[in-house]
Amino acid sequence: MPTYEYKCKSCAHTFDIIQSMTDDSLTVCPECDGEIFRVIGKNIGISFSGPGFYVTDSKKSSGGVSGKKDTVKKKDNGSSSSKK
């Protein structure tokens, strides 16, 4: 069950409570009996699923990220055998 954070509009008291997603939101502050609201933005997770999100995912080609094989080019240092 998720943990929800509530904040009072009158006294600014904040508290957390574990509730089912189907439970009604609380409306009364336990400190001053004022009106409270649920704070949005806490305990938000993101889940990427499916191919292509992680390095460990299987890929269709055995090449690099773009599917092309990496090639190493040798630097020409000017010492070729065709010099006279």
N, CA, C and O atoms as a DFTB+ gen file, in Angstrom:
336 C
 N C O
     1  1       0.845      -1.184       0.000
     2  2       0.000       0.000       0.000
     3  2       0.886       1.241       0.000
     4  3       1.925       1.260       0.660
     5  1       0.489       2.264      -0.725
     6  2       1.298       3.478      -0.818
     7  2       1.180       4.359       0.429
     8  3       0.199       4.303       1.171
     9  1       2.204       5.161       0.626
    10  2       2.217       6.145       1.699
    11  2       1.879       7.507       1.097
    12  3       2.491       7.931       0.116
    13  1       0.906       8.183       1.689
    14  2       0.484       9.498       1.214
    15  2       0.857      10.559       2.241
    16  3       0.807      10.320       3.448
    17  1       1.232      11.738       1.740
    18  2       1.547      12.860       2.616
    19  2       0.393      13.852       2.566
    20  3      -0.109      14.190       1.494
    21  1      -0.014      14.310       3.740
    22  2      -1.078      15.300       3.860
    23  2      -0.525      16.549       4.531
    24  3       0.425      16.478       5.310
    25  1      -1.137      17.712       4.215
    26  2      -0.738      18.973       4.825
    27  2      -1.990      19.771       5.164
    28  3      -2.942      19.830       4.387
    29  1      -1.964      20.382       6.341
    30  2      -3.102      21.177       6.799
    31  2      -3.023      22.582       6.205
    32  3      -1.952      23.187       6.155
    33  1      -4.162      23.089       5.760
    34  2      -4.223      24.452       5.215
    35  2      -4.166      25.505       6.318
    36  3      -3.744      26.634       6.069
    37  1      -4.582      25.153       7.526
    38  2      -4.627      26.114       8.627
    39  2      -3.308      26.203       9.396
    40  3      -2.739      27.285       9.535
    41  1      -2.825      25.065       9.895
    42  2      -1.653      25.082      10.773
    43  2      -0.379      24.585      10.092
    44  3       0.681      24.585      10.717
    45  1      -0.453      24.162       8.831
    46  2       0.687      23.673       8.040
    47  2       1.297      22.390       8.599
    48  3       2.429      22.046       8.259
    49  1       0.568      21.688       9.443
    50  2       1.027      20.390       9.962
    51  2       1.062      19.379       8.810
    52  3       0.104      19.276       8.044
    53  1       2.159      18.642       8.692
    54  2       2.264      17.602       7.661
    55  2       2.422      16.251       8.330
    56  3       3.043      16.132       9.386
    57  1       1.853      15.239       7.703
    58  2       1.979      13.878       8.216
    59  2       1.800      12.894       7.073
    60  3       1.219      13.214       6.036
    61  1       2.308      11.697       7.287
    62  2       2.214      10.631       6.301
    63  2       1.280       9.552       6.828
    64  3       1.220       9.300       8.031
    65  1       0.566       8.930       5.929
    66  2      -0.322       7.833       6.302
    67  2      -0.322       6.792       5.186
    68  3      -0.289       7.129       4.003
    69  1      -0.358       5.544       5.580
    70  2      -0.422       4.437       4.621
    71  2      -1.898       4.154       4.350
    72  3      -2.667       3.845       5.260
    73  1      -2.272       4.266       3.083
    74  2      -3.658       4.054       2.676
    75  2      -3.696       3.220       1.409
    76  3      -2.746       3.204       0.627
    77  1      -4.795       2.537       1.222
    78  2      -5.035       1.853      -0.030
    79  2      -5.361       2.906      -1.088
    80  3      -5.848       3.991      -0.772
    81  1      -5.086       2.568      -2.338
    82  2      -5.380       3.510      -3.420
    83  2      -6.885       3.749      -3.562
    84  3      -7.298       4.766      -4.119
    85  1      -7.686       2.844      -3.075
    86  2      -9.138       2.982      -3.206
    87  2      -9.767       3.687      -2.006
    88  3     -10.955       4.008      -2.041
    89  1      -8.991       3.937      -0.937
    90  2      -9.521       4.645       0.231
    91  2      -9.791       6.109      -0.108
    92  3      -9.108       6.702      -0.944
    93  1     -10.794       6.679       0.552
    94  2     -11.076       8.108       0.390
    95  2      -9.961       8.922       1.038
    96  3      -9.346       8.487       2.012
    97  1      -9.708      10.102       0.490
    98  2      -8.711      10.999       1.066
    99  2      -9.183      11.510       2.418
   100  3     -10.382      11.670       2.645
   101  1      -8.237      11.766       3.314
   102  2      -8.579      12.341       4.607
   103  2      -8.926      13.812       4.404
   104  3      -8.472      14.429       3.441
   105  1      -9.737      14.381       5.313
   106  2     -10.185      15.759       5.143
   107  2      -9.967      16.619       6.381
   108  3     -10.061      17.843       6.287
   109  1      -9.678      16.023       7.548
   110  2      -9.581      16.771       8.797
   111  2      -8.195      16.595       9.402
   112  3      -7.691      15.476       9.497
   113  1      -7.575      17.709       9.814
   114  2      -6.254      17.692      10.433
   115  2      -6.354      17.089      11.844
   116  3      -7.244      17.465      12.607
   117  1      -5.462      16.170      12.196
   118  2      -5.505      15.594      13.537
   119  2      -5.019      16.565      14.623
   120  3      -5.245      16.315      15.807
   121  1      -4.361      17.656      14.248
   122  2      -3.836      18.628      15.216
   123  2      -4.844      19.739      15.537
   124  3      -5.081      20.054      16.704
   125  1      -5.435      20.330      14.485
   126  2      -6.289      21.512      14.713
   127  2      -7.702      21.369      14.147
   128  3      -8.493      22.310      14.212
   129  1      -8.019      20.215      13.599
   130  2      -9.330      19.960      12.967
   131  2      -9.574      20.847      11.746
   132  3     -10.718      21.030      11.331
   133  1      -8.499      21.398      11.170
   134  2      -8.618      22.208       9.966
   135  2      -8.698      21.322       8.720
   136  3      -8.616      20.096       8.801
   137  1      -8.857      21.966       7.587
   138  2      -8.959      21.249       6.312
   139  2      -7.565      20.845       5.840
   140  3      -6.625      21.637       5.909
   141  1      -7.438      19.618       5.363
   142  2      -6.151      19.130       4.870
   143  2      -6.266      18.737       3.402
   144  3      -7.361      18.538       2.876
   145  1      -5.102      18.629       2.751
   146  2      -5.070      18.197       1.361
   147  2      -3.905      17.236       1.178
   148  3      -2.922      17.274       1.919
   149  1      -4.036      16.386       0.188
   150  2      -2.986      15.408      -0.121
   151  2      -1.914      16.086      -0.970
   152  3      -2.211      16.713      -1.988
   153  1      -0.662      15.949      -0.532
   154  2       0.462      16.527      -1.257
   155  2       0.800      15.600      -2.419
   156  3       1.002      14.401      -2.228
   157  1       0.859      16.160      -3.618
   158  2       1.161      15.386      -4.817
   159  2       2.657      15.469      -5.092
   160  3       3.270      16.521      -4.911
   161  1       3.241      14.359      -5.529
   162  2       4.635      14.393      -5.948
   163  2       5.574      13.577      -5.090
   164  3       6.772      13.544      -5.372
   165  1       5.095      12.931      -4.078
   166  2       5.957      12.106      -3.238
   167  2       5.767      10.640      -3.624
   168  3       4.663      10.206      -3.955
   169  1       6.855       9.898      -3.574
   170  2       6.839       8.456      -3.859
   171  2       6.419       8.140      -5.288
   172  3       5.735       7.146      -5.535
   173  1       6.823       8.973      -6.212
   174  2       6.508       8.704      -7.604
   175  2       7.680       7.955      -8.212
   176  3       8.810       8.443      -8.202
   177  1       7.415       6.799      -8.729
   178  2       8.449       6.005      -9.369
   179  2       8.198       5.923     -10.858
   180  3       7.077       6.119     -11.327
   181  1       9.238       5.637     -11.583
   182  2       9.104       5.493     -13.022
   183  2       9.695       4.152     -13.409
   184  3      10.746       3.757     -12.905
   185  1       9.034       3.475     -14.279
   186  2       9.470       2.143     -14.682
   187  2       9.521       2.066     -16.194
   188  3       8.509       2.247     -16.871
   189  1      10.705       1.795     -16.718
   190  2      10.869       1.589     -18.146
   191  2      10.848       0.086     -18.394
   192  3      11.664      -0.647     -17.835
   193  1       9.945      -0.364     -19.206
   194  2       9.911      -1.786     -19.509
   195  2       9.871      -1.958     -21.020
   196  3       9.363      -1.108     -21.751
   197  1      10.405      -3.046     -21.453
   198  2      10.461      -3.303     -22.879
   199  2      11.871      -3.208     -23.395
   200  3      12.768      -2.778     -22.669
   201  1      12.086      -3.596     -24.624
   202  2      13.446      -3.616     -25.169
   203  2      13.959      -2.208     -25.457
   204  3      13.199      -1.314     -25.829
   205  1      15.252      -2.039     -25.277
   206  2      15.893      -0.805     -25.670
   207  2      16.125       0.206     -24.574
   208  3      16.770       1.222     -24.831
   209  1      15.635      -0.012     -23.358
   210  2      15.811       0.964     -22.302
   211  2      17.089       0.750     -21.510
   212  3      17.626       1.698     -20.936
   213  1      17.577      -0.462     -21.472
   214  2      18.737      -0.765     -20.663
   215  2      19.848      -1.348     -21.522
   216  3      19.579      -1.928     -22.574
   217  1      21.086      -1.201     -21.087
   218  2      22.232      -1.736     -21.811
   219  2      22.163      -3.264     -21.846
   220  3      22.610      -3.889     -22.807
   221  1      21.605      -3.851     -20.805
   222  2      21.549      -5.305     -20.725
   223  2      20.423      -5.928     -21.532
   224  3      20.332      -7.153     -21.625
   225  1      19.558      -5.095     -22.120
   226  2      18.488      -5.643     -22.961
   227  2      19.087      -6.309     -24.186
   228  3      20.129      -5.892     -24.691
   229  1      18.425      -7.331     -24.648
   230  2      18.927      -8.008     -25.836
   231  2      18.682      -7.145     -27.058
   232  3      17.653      -6.481     -27.182
   233  1      19.628      -7.172     -27.933
   234  2      19.529      -6.384     -29.166
   235  2      19.451      -7.329     -30.354
   236  3      19.891      -8.476     -30.272
   237  1      18.898      -6.853     -31.444
   238  2      18.750      -7.698     -32.622
   239  2      20.060      -7.882     -33.360
   240  3      20.272      -8.923     -33.983
   241  1      20.948      -6.895     -33.306
   242  2      22.222      -7.014     -33.997
   243  2      23.346      -7.129     -32.982
   244  3      23.183      -6.769     -31.816
   245  1      24.482      -7.630     -33.433
   246  2      25.609      -7.792     -32.523
   247  2      26.537      -6.589     -32.557
   248  3      27.573      -6.593     -31.892
   249  1      26.188      -5.567     -33.313
   250  2      27.022      -4.379     -33.439
   251  2      26.831      -3.430     -32.282
   252  3      26.342      -3.816     -31.220
   253  1      27.220      -2.182     -32.492
   254  2      27.117      -1.157     -31.464
   255  2      25.682      -0.702     -31.277
   256  3      24.742      -1.402     -31.655
   257  1      25.525       0.460     -30.699
   258  2      24.201       0.990     -30.389
   259  2      23.375       1.204     -31.643
   260  3      22.172       0.941     -31.645
   261  1      24.004       1.678     -32.710
   262  2      23.257       1.951     -33.931
   263  2      23.116       0.724     -34.822
   264  3      22.517       0.801     -35.895
   265  1      23.666      -0.413     -34.382
   266  2      23.569      -1.618     -35.182
   267  2      24.727      -1.791     -36.131
   268  3      24.815      -2.826     -36.792
   269  1      25.624      -0.821     -36.231
   270  2      26.782      -0.916     -37.103
   271  2      27.966      -1.419     -36.298
   272  3      28.110      -1.105     -35.116
   273  1      28.807      -2.200     -36.950
   274  2      29.988      -2.695     -36.265
   275  2      31.002      -1.570     -36.123
   276  3      31.175      -0.747     -37.022
   277  1      31.672      -1.555     -34.966
   278  2      32.705      -0.557     -34.738
   279  2      33.937      -0.918     -35.554
   280  3      34.353      -2.076     -35.594
   281  1      34.508       0.072     -36.193
   282  2      35.723      -0.154     -36.958
   283  2      36.824       0.727     -36.412
   284  3      36.587       1.868     -36.017
   285  1      38.023       0.192     -36.395
   286  2      39.167       0.926     -35.903
   287  2      39.987       1.362     -37.100
   288  3      40.401       0.538     -37.916
   289  1      40.218       2.653     -37.201
   290  2      41.023       3.175     -38.296
   291  2      42.426       3.435     -37.772
   292  3      42.610       4.031     -36.710
   293  1      43.409       2.978     -38.535
   294  2      44.789       3.208     -38.144
   295  2      45.235       4.564     -38.650
   296  3      44.942       4.956     -39.779
   297  1      45.945       5.269     -37.794
   298  2      46.433       6.590     -38.150
   299  2      47.621       6.442     -39.095
   300  3      48.544       5.671     -38.834
   301  1      47.586       7.197     -40.208
   302  2      48.676       7.168     -41.179
   303  2      49.768       8.110     -40.679
   304  3      49.573       9.323     -40.605
   305  1      50.932       7.529     -40.334
   306  2      51.997       8.364     -39.810
   307  2      52.987       8.782     -40.905
   308  3      54.037       9.351     -40.605
   309  1      52.662       8.505     -42.158
   310  2      53.487       8.967     -43.273
   311  2      54.653       8.051     -43.596
   312  3      55.490       8.412     -44.424
   313  1      54.742       6.908     -42.994
   314  2      55.855       6.001     -43.250
   315  2      55.432       4.869     -44.168
   316  3      55.546       3.697     -43.809
   317  1      54.955       5.209     -45.325
   318  2      54.548       4.158     -46.262
   319  2      55.750       3.746     -47.112
   320  3      56.728       4.486     -47.217
   321  1      55.671       2.585     -47.705
   322  2      56.780       2.047     -48.493
   323  2      56.883       2.665     -49.893
   324  3      57.819       2.365     -50.635
   325  1      55.935       3.519     -50.252
   326  2      55.963       4.115     -51.595
   327  2      56.812       5.388     -51.654
   328  3      56.920       5.997     -52.718
   329  1      57.416       5.805     -50.534
   330  2      58.259       6.994     -50.549
   331  2      59.587       6.713     -51.256
   332  3      60.101       5.599     -51.161
   333  1      60.138       7.669     -51.943
   334  2      61.395       7.522     -52.680
   335  2      62.493       8.304     -52.071
   336  3      63.617       8.286     -52.574
